[in-house]
Amino acid sequence: MSIRIVTDSASDIPQDYREDVTVLPMHVYFGEQEYLDGVNLSHRQFYELLIESEDLPKTSQIPPYEFEEVYERAVAAGEQVIVINISSKLSGTCQSARVAAQDYEGKVFVIDSLNATLGERCLVDYALQLKDQGWEAEKIVKELEQAKGRIRLLALLDTLEYLKKGGRISKSVAMVGGMLSIKPVISVVDGEVVMVGKARGSKNGNNLLVQEIGKAGGVDFDMPYYLGYSGLDDHLLQKYVADSKALWEGHVSHLDSTSVGGTIGTHVGPGAIAVMFFAPKDTEK
């Protein structure tokens, strides 16, 4: 039986990624204007709107009926479905996927990635690797549930402004941090976004990011990995890559990078850089 992978656009996977992948768009609202992430709102358009807007945009979870429509088409076509969603601690989307799957026991399997953006995408890519190797759906699901705990997402923020707008830090902390050029490093831990460190200035911030990768046990280069950036260009990411050559040289011939969309971009703002990877197997969170 063939297998279809279903995910949400919080994974920052493009709509036309693969024929056997369905990406359901998150709903993004700037004021009363509704957009479908990745459909009529590109990453570039999102950041253009974000920079111009005084208020943060809002996102809403994908409702169960949108998942059910996909399940119905897939099962009718003789497919089993593996659903990989943004962390249930960040969105109700995973719960929607589970509600919709109740009538499809043994045909639809829902996985809470406990991650977001390209961390979620790493899990999707691993699922596709296993599928291409001929693994059955149930075996893939079991392996993903075991492997997802090894995914690490680390991000260096360029500004505190959007954490302030989102109420995650106070105005006074944001003001002092801006004056001192404080660059926080955040991570996704057990499905939630947490601050793991902060540095003064971009160079120290890059060094801190490298240190945190070391603490995670390094990168398993046999598994999917990504570099990401928020905003209209990747110049800060390229600077980080140049500053951290020791991490990559001798392991890979090139580094895949892509922009991070609105689900996380809303909170980190433009200018963030991120690293998503699997830690080695003997490393636990």
Salt bridges, closest charged atoms under 4 A:
ASP12 OD1 - HIS43 NE2 3.42
ASP20 OD2 - ARG18 NH2 2.73
ASP20 OD2 - LYS131 NZ 2.56
GLU34 OE2 - HIS27 ND1 2.60
GLU48 OE2 - ARG44 NE 3.49
GLU66 OE2 - HIS27 NE2 3.11
GLU79 OE1 - ARG4 NE 2.95
ASP132 OD2 - ARG18 NH1 2.92
GLU145 OE1 - LYS148 NZ 2.81
ASP158 OD1 - LYS183 NZ 3.03
GLU161 OE2 - LYS164 NZ 3.20
GLU212 OE2 - LYS215 NZ 3.32
ASP220 OD2 - ARG150 NH1 3.44
ASP233 OD1 - HIS235 ND1 2.25
ASP243 OD2 - LYS239 NZ 3.05
ASP256 OD1 - HIS254 NE2 3.21
